[in-house]
């Protein structure tokens, strides 16, 4: 069974913290904040096995970089699979309702 090392970028960590803080402070739901954080973190860690099960995104500017996306609840997790290094690089975690194209530039990753 081949596994991959999962590396979470600083941007993704900050986004996950921001999501958790928003649910905790604005929506005032500690249980939902904890459950959402746990679900996203579990999904990210689950990318250590067969991360290619998620297709490369068809959007023109993302297709060239090999960025993939999975959805967990109301959030997209963007990542890139490095087959040579056997790594999954988590680029960012974004709210589904947000304009995705303008939210990050995968060329900077």
C-alpha positions as CSV (number, residue, x, y, z in Angstrom):
1,X,0.0,0.0,0.0
2,X,1.6,3.2,-1.2
3,X,1.1,6.3,1.0
4,X,1.9,9.9,0.5
5,X,3.1,12.5,2.9
6,X,0.5,15.3,3.4
7,X,1.9,18.8,3.8
8,X,-0.4,21.6,4.7
9,X,0.6,25.0,3.5
10,X,0.6,28.1,5.8
11,X,-2.2,29.5,3.7
12,X,-4.3,26.4,4.3
13,X,-3.6,26.4,8.0
14,X,-4.6,30.0,8.3
15,X,-7.8,29.4,6.3
16,X,-8.7,26.5,8.5
17,X,-8.1,28.6,11.6
18,X,-10.2,31.5,10.1
19,X,-13.1,29.1,9.3
20,X,-13.0,27.7,12.8
21,X,-12.9,31.2,14.4
22,X,-15.8,32.4,12.2
23,X,-18.0,29.5,13.2
24,X,-17.0,29.9,16.8
25,X,-17.3,33.7,17.2
26,X,-19.7,34.8,14.5
27,X,-22.1,31.9,14.4
28,X,-21.4,31.2,18.1
29,X,-21.4,27.5,17.7
30,X,-18.4,25.8,19.5
31,X,-19.7,22.3,18.6
32,X,-20.1,23.1,14.9
33,X,-16.6,24.8,14.9
34,X,-15.1,21.7,16.4
35,X,-17.0,19.3,14.1
36,X,-16.1,21.3,11.0
37,X,-12.4,21.5,11.9
38,X,-12.3,17.8,12.7
39,X,-14.1,16.8,9.4
40,X,-11.7,18.9,7.3
41,X,-8.6,17.8,9.1
42,X,-9.7,14.1,8.8
43,X,-10.3,14.5,5.1
44,X,-6.9,16.2,4.6
45,X,-5.1,13.4,6.4
46,X,-7.1,10.9,4.3
47,X,-5.3,12.2,1.2
48,X,-2.3,10.1,2.2
49,X,-3.8,7.2,0.3
50,X,-4.9,7.4,-3.3
51,X,-5.1,11.2,-3.6
52,X,-5.5,10.8,-7.4
53,X,-9.1,9.7,-6.8
54,X,-9.9,13.4,-7.1
55,X,-9.7,14.6,-10.7
56,X,-7.5,17.5,-11.8
57,X,-9.7,20.6,-12.1
58,X,-11.0,21.4,-15.6
59,X,-10.7,25.2,-15.2
60,X,-8.1,26.4,-17.6
61,X,-5.8,28.2,-15.2
62,X,-5.8,25.3,-12.7
63,X,-5.6,22.4,-15.2
64,X,-2.0,23.4,-16.1
65,X,-0.9,23.2,-12.5
66,X,-2.5,19.9,-11.7
67,X,-4.6,21.3,-8.9
68,X,-7.2,18.9,-7.5
69,X,-10.2,19.7,-5.3
70,X,-12.3,17.8,-2.8
71,X,-15.4,19.0,-1.0
72,X,-15.9,18.6,2.8
73,X,-19.2,20.0,4.0
74,X,-19.3,23.6,2.7
75,X,-15.6,23.8,2.0
76,X,-13.3,23.0,-0.9
77,X,-9.8,21.7,-0.2
78,X,-7.4,22.4,-3.0
79,X,-4.3,20.3,-3.3
80,X,-1.5,19.1,-5.6
81,X,-0.1,15.6,-5.8
82,X,3.6,15.3,-6.3
83,X,4.1,11.8,-7.6
84,X,7.9,12.0,-7.7
85,X,8.2,13.0,-4.0
86,X,5.1,11.1,-3.0
87,X,3.6,14.2,-1.4
88,X,0.2,15.8,-1.3
89,X,0.5,19.6,-0.9
90,X,-2.6,21.2,0.6
91,X,-2.8,24.6,-1.1
92,X,-5.9,26.1,0.6
93,X,-9.3,25.5,2.2
94,X,-12.1,27.8,0.9
95,X,-15.8,28.3,1.5
96,X,-17.8,26.8,-1.3
97,X,-19.8,30.1,-1.8
98,X,-16.7,32.1,-2.3
99,X,-15.5,33.1,-5.8
100,X,-12.9,30.3,-6.3
101,X,-10.9,31.7,-9.2
102,X,-10.1,35.0,-7.4
103,X,-9.3,33.4,-4.0
104,X,-5.8,32.1,-4.7
105,X,-3.2,31.8,-7.4
106,X,-1.8,28.3,-7.6
107,X,1.2,29.5,-9.5
108,X,2.4,31.1,-6.3
109,X,2.4,27.8,-4.5
